Amino acid sequence: MKFRVTMKDPDVLHDAIQEAVAECAAALTGIDEDERPAVAEKRCEKVAELCGTWFGYDEYLTVEIDTDAKTCVVIPDSEIE
């Protein structure tokens, strides 16, 4: 049996991106401290754009569960009807 589940959380993606980028930005070398926020902001934009592949409106994520194959697959946002 296959079925789809759509989950919605308006803040979780944004918060996760911010946290991950902050960790990466803190580890950057060769830049001045006043440059770090600008780099982090741009990186957040790029990561959010990539995540748009799977997240609709930055908050909806749909997965398809196949109980026969025992799998769970993220459905790209472009395939959601």
Buried (B, 14 or more C-beta within 10 A) or exposed (E): EEEEEEEEEEEBBBEEBBEEBBEEBEEEEEEEEEEBEEBBEEBBEEBBEEBBEBBBEBBBBBBBBEEEEEEEEEBEBEEEE
